[in-house]
């Protein structure tokens, strides 16, 4: 059951990333770009969670997951502070 939930979280983050980046392509509003890039990072983080917990449970990927999640949040924070008008 946990594998299904982890996978749904990854797919939801991917859907959000796709929708945000499509909206950016139409409107060129900078906030949508930074949000979309953040969700791309969160998708990768969730995919690492699926790999870590479901496919290769013997290997600890928690440091990589957290690093990717932090990087995704830093991208959004950078866009919010310095790039959004």
C-alpha contacts under 8 A as a table, 3 or more apart, distances in Angstrom:
res1	aa1	res2	aa2	distance
1	X	4	X	5.32
1	X	5	X	6.59
2	X	5	X	5.12
2	X	6	X	6.15
3	X	6	X	5.12
3	X	7	X	6.07
3	X	50	X	6.82
3	X	53	X	7.65
3	X	54	X	6.15
4	X	7	X	5.15
4	X	8	X	6.10
5	X	8	X	5.06
5	X	9	X	6.19
6	X	9	X	5.17
6	X	10	X	6.38
6	X	46	X	7.02
6	X	49	X	7.03
6	X	50	X	5.84
7	X	10	X	5.10
7	X	11	X	6.17
7	X	46	X	7.75
7	X	47	X	7.54
7	X	50	X	6.45
8	X	11	X	5.02
8	X	12	X	5.99
9	X	12	X	5.10
9	X	13	X	6.24
9	X	46	X	6.74
10	X	13	X	5.21
10	X	14	X	6.18
10	X	42	X	7.89
10	X	43	X	5.31
10	X	44	X	7.77
10	X	46	X	4.89
10	X	47	X	5.85
11	X	14	X	4.94
11	X	15	X	6.10
11	X	43	X	7.44
12	X	15	X	5.06
12	X	16	X	6.21
13	X	16	X	5.09
13	X	17	X	6.17
13	X	39	X	5.86
13	X	40	X	7.34
13	X	42	X	6.41
13	X	43	X	5.12
13	X	46	X	7.94
14	X	17	X	5.05
14	X	18	X	6.18
14	X	39	X	6.94
14	X	40	X	6.61
14	X	43	X	5.44
15	X	18	X	5.15
15	X	19	X	6.14
16	X	19	X	5.20
16	X	20	X	6.03
16	X	36	X	7.31
16	X	39	X	6.62
17	X	20	X	5.22
17	X	21	X	6.05
17	X	35	X	7.66
17	X	36	X	4.64
17	X	37	X	6.96
17	X	38	X	7.75
17	X	39	X	4.90
17	X	40	X	5.55
17	X	43	X	7.94
18	X	21	X	5.26
18	X	22	X	6.04
18	X	36	X	7.17
19	X	22	X	5.11
19	X	23	X	6.14
19	X	36	X	7.84
20	X	23	X	5.11
20	X	24	X	6.19
20	X	32	X	5.62
20	X	33	X	7.01
20	X	35	X	6.86
20	X	36	X	4.93
21	X	24	X	4.89
21	X	25	X	6.19
21	X	32	X	6.61
21	X	33	X	6.02
21	X	36	X	5.23
21	X	37	X	7.81
22	X	25	X	5.02
22	X	26	X	6.46
23	X	26	X	5.18
23	X	27	X	6.13
23	X	28	X	7.75
23	X	32	X	6.88
24	X	27	X	5.19
24	X	28	X	4.76
24	X	29	X	5.77
24	X	30	X	7.26
24	X	32	X	5.28
24	X	33	X	5.68
25	X	28	X	5.72
28	X	32	X	7.74
28	X	33	X	7.76
29	X	32	X	5.74
29	X	33	X	7.02
30	X	33	X	5.16
30	X	34	X	6.50
30	X	79	X	7.83
30	X	83	X	7.37
30	X	84	X	6.00
31	X	34	X	5.34
31	X	35	X	6.08
31	X	79	X	7.01
31	X	80	X	7.19
31	X	84	X	6.07
32	X	35	X	5.09
32	X	36	X	5.89
33	X	36	X	5.07
33	X	37	X	6.15
34	X	37	X	5.13
34	X	38	X	6.12
34	X	75	X	6.66
34	X	76	X	5.30
34	X	79	X	5.54
34	X	80	X	7.78
35	X	38	X	5.01
35	X	39	X	6.29
35	X	76	X	5.92
36	X	39	X	5.12
36	X	40	X	6.25
37	X	40	X	4.96
37	X	41	X	6.44
37	X	72	X	7.21
37	X	75	X	7.21
37	X	76	X	7.50
38	X	41	X	5.18
38	X	42	X	6.28
38	X	72	X	4.55
38	X	73	X	6.11
38	X	75	X	6.08
38	X	76	X	5.59
39	X	42	X	4.74
39	X	43	X	5.95
39	X	72	X	7.12
40	X	43	X	5.04
40	X	44	X	6.40
40	X	72	X	7.61
41	X	44	X	5.10
41	X	45	X	6.19
41	X	68	X	6.27
41	X	69	X	6.33
41	X	71	X	7.27
41	X	72	X	4.74
42	X	45	X	4.86
42	X	46	X	6.09
42	X	68	X	7.35
42	X	69	X	5.71
42	X	72	X	6.25
43	X	46	X	5.09
43	X	47	X	6.07
44	X	47	X	4.96
44	X	48	X	6.16
44	X	68	X	7.22
45	X	48	X	5.12
45	X	49	X	6.34
45	X	64	X	8.00
45	X	65	X	4.97
45	X	66	X	7.27
45	X	68	X	5.69
45	X	69	X	5.69
46	X	49	X	4.84
46	X	50	X	6.39
46	X	65	X	7.53
47	X	50	X	5.09
47	X	51	X	6.29
48	X	51	X	4.95
48	X	52	X	5.88
48	X	61	X	7.08
48	X	64	X	7.81
48	X	65	X	5.93
49	X	52	X	4.96
49	X	53	X	5.97
49	X	61	X	7.61
49	X	62	X	7.69
49	X	65	X	6.68
50	X	53	X	5.42
50	X	54	X	5.46
50	X	55	X	6.97
51	X	54	X	5.58
51	X	55	X	4.93
51	X	56	X	5.83
51	X	57	X	7.64
52	X	55	X	6.40
52	X	56	X	5.42
52	X	57	X	5.37
52	X	58	X	8.00
52	X	59	X	6.67
52	X	60	X	6.46
52	X	61	X	5.64
52	X	62	X	7.53
53	X	56	X	6.55
53	X	57	X	5.03
54	X	57	X	6.06
56	X	59	X	5.88
57	X	60	X	7.11
60	X	63	X	7.65
61	X	64	X	5.33
61	X	65	X	6.15
62	X	65	X	4.99
62	X	66	X	6.09
63	X	66	X	5.25
63	X	67	X	6.06
64	X	67	X	5.02
64	X	68	X	6.12
65	X	68	X	5.31
65	X	69	X	6.19
66	X	69	X	5.01
66	X	70	X	6.02
67	X	70	X	5.07
67	X	71	X	6.12
68	X	71	X	5.03
68	X	72	X	6.15
69	X	72	X	5.06
69	X	73	X	6.30
70	X	73	X	5.13
70	X	74	X	6.10
71	X	74	X	4.97
71	X	75	X	6.21
72	X	75	X	5.19
72	X	76	X	6.56
73	X	76	X	5.14
73	X	77	X	6.10
74	X	77	X	4.87
74	X	78	X	5.92
75	X	78	X	5.15
75	X	79	X	6.24
76	X	79	X	5.09
76	X	80	X	6.11
77	X	80	X	5.03
77	X	81	X	6.08
78	X	81	X	5.33
78	X	82	X	5.79
78	X	83	X	7.03
79	X	82	X	5.68
79	X	83	X	4.78
79	X	84	X	5.93
80	X	83	X	6.16
80	X	84	X	5.43
81	X	84	X	6.78
